[in-house]
Amino acid sequence: MTAAIAVKSALELIGICLLIWGLLHEKKLIAFEQKVWRILFVNYKRYQRKKRYAKMQKNRDFRVVDGNTAALAPRKRDCKPSHVA
């Protein structure tokens, strides 16, 4: 018996055991599935929110073109107050 056949047989046995357990404990399995879907949904929404925020921050940076050079314009919070010398 080669290692590949042994691994395949072990995975099939584990799959059959999980199928039987799922049939016997259907309510627990459904609750687990709902919990996993909820976690995936929340994390996906969080990922989208971070991506949207990063895109918004990127769009806030604008370039000032002076002849042939271009540089990022300073943001208002980066500028020194006018009364400071």
N, C-alpha and C positions, 0 to 999 in steps of 0.2 A: 504494500500500500504506500503510495507516494504521499508526500506532505500536502500536496495540493488537494488530493482526494480526501485526506483526513480533515483538512481545514473546511472544505466544502461540506462534508458530512456533519461536522460539528456545528457549522452555521445553520444547516437545515434542521438539525435537532433543536437548536436554540429557537429557531423560528417557529417550529411546531409547538414547543413549550409555551412560547409567548402567545401564540394563537389560542391555545387551550385556556391559558390564564385569562386572556381577554374575553373569551366567551363566558367564563365563570364569574368574572368581576367586571361586568360591562359598565356599571355605573362609575366605578373608580376610573376605568379607562376613558370614559367620556369626559369626566371632570379633568383628568390629566391633559387630554387633547385640548379642551377649552382653555386651560391654563397656559399651555404652550402657545396656542394661537394668540392669546391675549398678550403674552410677552413679546412674541414676534411683531405683532401689530404696533405695540407701544414703541418698541425699538425702531421700527421702520419709520414711524411718524417722527420720532426724535431725530433720526438720520436726515429725513427730509427737511425738518426745521433748521438743523445745523447747516445743511447745504444751502438753503434759501438765505440764511443769515450771512453766510460767507459770500454768496453772490451779491447780496445787498451791500456788504462792506466793500467789496471790490468795485462796485459801480459808484460808490461814493468818492473814491479816489479819482481825481481828474488831472489831466496834464495841462501845464501851461507851456506853450510853445514860444520860444524866444529865438528867432532866427533859425538856425539849424539844430539847436539843442532843445530837448524836451525834459522837463523835470516834474516831479509830483508837486502839486501845490500844497502848501502847508494847511493843515486843518485848523479850524478856529481855536481849538484847545492847545494846538502846538505853537501858536503865535504868542509873542510876548505882548502884554498890555501896552497901550500907547503911552501911558504915563511913566513907564519904567524906561530909564535911559540905557 
